[in-house]
């Protein structure tokens, strides 16, 4: 059953909608970790660990830790390079503006590291957006990750995003936006999902409804329409 909502006419009370978006490969056009490993680390390790992840031989956190460990540059060097080479997907500032106008909660929940995410948001004038992400355990190199959470999800059994996302969305309906492996479990618990790449393939295989997207212009149009519907 779907429940008709009328956000354009004020039909959604403030904070009755929580919009959670992934960052790497979702807000950004390319995955940040992929970019920095290709430039400053060992692409062969990235390919090998991704293959092991697909087979279930490694957890996502193990993959992240091993890929970051290959980086041989300082934080300042990596940030400076990313600010020049990493672009945001069109329309994301518009989503931030829409959420502010409607009183919706917009949160970034990422499996990346906050020390790389924050400068890119600041570049776009979006440093005010709340971010939940991993962090660096110490000034690199070496690059060692302090994970956002090691809590095991009751649904998938991994240390995934779903427990944090569920807590963020408590008392509201949830829109989830993502593109990859780290988004799968959290997306399955959302009322409305916008998906691309690996996440879209996963949800399609599970028979889970989602809206495809290539940019945030599509998402803004969908959420700002007067006949937006979210499953109850």
C-alpha positions as a printed Julia matrix, in Angstrom:
232×3 Matrix{Float64}:
  0.0     0.0     0.0
  1.26    3.53   -0.8
  0.51    6.66    1.11
  0.09    9.82   -0.94
  2.07   12.75    0.34
  1.95   16.33   -0.77
  5.33   17.89   -0.01
  4.79   20.77   -2.39
  1.7    21.83   -0.47
  3.19   21.36    2.97
  1.56   17.95    3.44
  4.7    16.57    5.11
  5.31   17.85    8.6
  8.87   19.07    9.24
 11.29   16.2     9.79
  8.65   13.61    8.85
 11.0    12.64    6.02
 14.62   11.62    6.41
 16.8    11.56    3.29
 20.0     9.55    3.68
 22.56    9.51    0.9
 25.77    7.64    0.4
 28.74    9.79   -0.64
 31.33    7.97   -2.76
 29.99    7.22   -6.22
 26.6     8.65   -5.22
 27.2    12.31   -4.36
 30.51   12.1    -6.23
 30.65   10.97   -9.83
 33.37    8.44   -9.02
 34.15    6.53   -5.85
 36.72    8.52   -3.86
 38.58    5.45   -2.63
 38.86    4.09   -6.16
 40.32    7.4    -7.31
 42.91    7.76   -4.56
 44.02    4.12   -4.71
 44.52    4.46   -8.45
 46.54    7.63   -7.96
 48.4     7.07   -4.68
 48.07    3.37   -3.84
 48.01   -0.1    -5.39
 45.22   -0.71   -7.93
 46.02   -4.43   -7.95
 45.1    -4.64   -4.25
 41.85   -2.81   -4.98
 40.9    -5.28   -7.71
 41.85   -8.31   -5.62
 39.97   -7.18   -2.51
 36.87   -6.25   -4.51
 36.86   -9.75   -5.96
 37.16  -11.25   -2.48
 34.29   -9.05   -1.29
 32.07  -10.32   -4.1
 32.83  -13.9    -3.05
 32.15  -13.16    0.62
 35.75  -13.93    1.6
 36.32  -10.45    3.04
 34.03   -8.03    4.88
 33.55   -4.51    3.59
 35.55   -3.08    6.49
 38.44   -5.43    5.71
 38.39   -4.31    2.1
 38.36   -0.63    3.06
 41.23   -1.07    5.52
 43.39   -2.98    3.04
 42.83   -0.52    0.22
 43.58    2.57    2.32
 46.7     0.86    3.69
 48.22    0.97    0.18
 48.23    4.79    0.08
 51.67    6.39    0.3
 50.8    10.06    0.33
 50.02   12.61    3.05
 46.47   13.66    3.88
 47.11   17.16    2.51
 48.39   15.75   -0.78
 45.39   13.45   -1.22
 42.87   16.16   -0.29
 44.48   18.67   -2.65
 44.37   16.19   -5.52
 40.75   15.21   -4.83
 39.6    18.83   -4.77
 40.91   19.14   -8.32
 39.81   15.78   -9.69
 36.62   14.68   -7.88
 33.34   16.14   -9.13
 29.89   16.1    -7.54
 26.97   14.6    -9.39
 24.75   17.38  -10.84
 21.87   18.53   -8.67
 23.15   17.64   -5.21
 23.14   21.25   -3.94
 19.53   21.42   -5.11
 18.64   18.46   -2.92
 20.28   20.16    0.05
 18.27   23.32   -0.63
 15.02   21.39   -1.0
 15.58   19.56    2.28
 16.19   22.87    4.06
 13.08   24.44    2.54
 10.85   21.51    3.51
 12.34   20.88    6.93
 13.49   17.38    6.0
 16.49   15.71    7.58
 19.26   15.22    5.01
 22.19   13.11    6.18
 25.28   11.69    4.49
 26.14    8.2     5.73
 29.36    6.98    4.17
 31.84    4.13    4.34
 34.51    6.65    3.36
 36.51    8.87    5.7
 35.31   12.2     7.01
 38.72   13.85    6.5
 38.25   13.45    2.74
 34.52   14.13    2.61
 34.53   17.39    4.6
 36.87   19.34    2.27
 34.83   18.35   -0.77
 31.59   19.48    0.86
 33.27   22.76    1.85
 34.36   23.29   -1.76
 30.67   23.21   -2.73
 29.54   25.42    0.18
 27.85   22.43    1.85
 30.02   22.07    4.93
 26.91   22.4     7.12
 25.55   19.01    6.07
 25.77   16.35    8.8
 28.1    13.48    7.91
 28.37   10.06    9.51
 31.52    8.34    8.24
 34.7     6.56    9.19
 37.72    8.6    10.23
 41.49    8.34   10.23
 43.02    6.7    13.3
 46.09    8.96   13.01
 47.76   11.41   10.64
 48.81    9.38    7.59
 50.88    7.77    6.31
 50.24    5.01    7.17
 46.54    5.24    6.44
 44.7     3.45    9.25
 40.91    3.65    9.55
 38.85    4.15   12.72
 35.55    2.65   11.67
 32.32    4.51   12.33
 30.76    1.44   13.86
 31.6    -2.22   14.38
 28.02   -3.01   15.43
 26.69   -6.12   13.72
 23.42   -5.66   11.88
 20.62   -7.98   13.01
 19.47   -8.31    9.39
 22.66   -9.04    7.43
 25.09   -9.93   10.22
 27.71   -7.44    9.02
 28.85   -4.08   10.35
 26.69   -2.24    7.81
 24.96    1.13    7.64
 21.47   -0.1     8.46
 21.55    0.26   12.3
 22.82    3.86   12.03
 20.38    4.75    9.26
 17.45    3.24   11.16
 18.34    5.32   14.21
 18.68    8.5    12.13
 15.25    7.96   10.55
 13.41    7.09   13.77
  9.89    8.51   13.69
  9.98    9.41   10.01
  9.82    7.82    6.61
 13.13    7.08    4.94
 14.42    7.91    1.47
 17.73    6.22    0.7
 20.11    7.12   -2.13
 23.07    4.94   -3.01
 25.13    3.1    -5.56
 27.09    0.24   -4.04
 27.66   -2.78   -1.84
 27.74   -0.74    1.38
 24.22    0.58    0.7
 22.42   -2.72    0.12
 21.1    -3.59    3.57
 20.17   -0.01    4.54
 18.37    0.5     1.24
 16.25   -2.6     1.78
 14.84   -0.98    4.93
 13.86    2.3     3.24
 10.43    3.44    2.08
 11.79    4.87   -1.18
 15.14    4.06   -2.79
 17.07    5.8    -5.54
 19.74    3.42   -6.82
 22.39    3.06   -9.48
 25.2     0.67  -10.39
 25.79   -2.23   -8.0
 22.97   -1.24   -5.64
 20.46   -1.17   -8.49
 21.6    -4.63   -9.63
 21.32   -5.98   -6.08
 17.82   -4.6    -5.51
 16.61   -5.79   -8.9
 17.84   -9.29   -8.07
 15.94   -9.18   -4.78
 12.75   -7.9    -6.39
 12.99   -4.7    -4.35
 11.48   -1.59   -5.93
 13.75    1.38   -6.59
 14.0     4.48   -8.73
 17.04    4.6   -11.06
 19.04    7.83  -11.21
 22.12    9.27  -12.86
 22.05   12.66  -11.15
 20.3    14.45   -8.3
 18.21   16.55  -10.66
 15.98   13.49  -11.12
 15.75   12.97   -7.37
 14.89   16.61   -6.67
 12.16   16.51   -9.3
 10.72   13.31   -7.8
 10.73   14.54   -4.21
  9.43   18.03   -4.94
  6.42   16.86   -6.97
  2.97   17.44   -5.52
  2.0    13.78   -5.93
  5.06   12.12   -4.4
  4.17    8.75   -2.91
  6.06    6.71   -0.39
  5.08    3.2     0.61
  3.61    3.11    4.1
